[in-house]
Amino acid sequence: MIKNQLNEILAQISQAEKRYARLPREVLLLAVSKTKPAQAIAEAYQAGQRHFGENYCQEALSKQKELGAYDITWHFIGPIQSNKTKLIANHFSWVHSVDSFKIAKRLSDQRASILPPLNICLQVNISGEHTKSGIKLAELAELSQSIASLPNIILRGVMAVPEPELDFEKQRQPFRILHQAVAELNNSALDTYSFGMSADLDAAIAEGATIVRIGSALFGSR
Ligand SMILES: *Cc1c(COP(=O)(O)O)cnc(C)c1O
């Protein structure tokens, strides 16, 4: 049952907050509902969940339509194609997967100015060559500066999707490196670390995650 899974994950998050000296309720659970039906989202919503993450624009829009009456905060976390930026800019409150100035500028230009600024995170590739999405760590400082001038988006922080690792210490390492790099930017507007999925949730919280993105542990395998 989704409700039981949800409560288990929330308990795991609060245990990790305690164990790693984080503040209570400092870590937000983002329920990743890609490929799952609107009914599954409704179930989680009824159990109290409010933030949902989607990877595919069309799929997300059709679920948003079905769930129009629900007070949900939608996060886009998937790869962003240029021809989808207008829809993404206007149908989500958060975008975690921004990986270029060009995409950031399109999101800002296309976000309706009557809406509050779109919250964005830069996706940073901290595990090297294997995954192609995300900027290099060396690009973070300059890109975060150039994005700061865009009016309809607000840079909130970073997202990381490290290579899968079974060893806990190895899971922690890329999060620690990225957390340190963001701290060194000395920009108090950067308060968001979108770190951690079902398999590396504890390591992410140990290294400063403020949003964990959980799919399979909540909704079952895809
Ligand atoms: C699918 C996905 C998740 C959720 O992954 P699980 O392993 O199912 O928890 C988190 N973040 C991103 C970017 C994803 O694409």
PDBQT file of the ligand as one rigid body, heavy atoms in Angstrom, charges set to zero:
ROOT
HETATM    1  C1  LIG A 301      13.381   8.130 -11.598  1.00  0.00    +0.000 C 
HETATM    2  C2  LIG A 301      14.140   9.167 -10.904  1.00  0.00    +0.000 A 
HETATM    3  C3  LIG A 301      14.185   9.211  -9.497  1.00  0.00    +0.000 A 
HETATM    4  C4  LIG A 301      13.543   8.174  -8.609  1.00  0.00    +0.000 C 
HETATM    5  O1  LIG A 301      14.334   7.026  -8.638  1.00  0.00    +0.000 OA
HETATM    6  P1  LIG A 301      13.989   5.749  -7.700  1.00  0.00    +0.000 P 
HETATM    7  O2  LIG A 301      15.226   4.932  -7.789  1.00  0.00    +0.000 OA
HETATM    8  O3  LIG A 301      12.812   5.090  -8.331  1.00  0.00    +0.000 OA
HETATM    9  O4  LIG A 301      13.716   6.241  -6.340  1.00  0.00    +0.000 OA
HETATM   10  C5  LIG A 301      14.877  10.253  -8.907  1.00  0.00    +0.000 A 
HETATM   11  N1  LIG A 301      15.492  11.195  -9.649  1.00  0.00    +0.000 NA
HETATM   12  C6  LIG A 301      15.481  11.185 -10.994  1.00  0.00    +0.000 A 
HETATM   13  C7  LIG A 301      16.192  12.258 -11.737  1.00  0.00    +0.000 C 
HETATM   14  C8  LIG A 301      14.814  10.167 -11.662  1.00  0.00    +0.000 A 
HETATM   15  O5  LIG A 301      14.827  10.157 -13.005  1.00  0.00    +0.000 OA
ENDROOT
TORSDOF 0
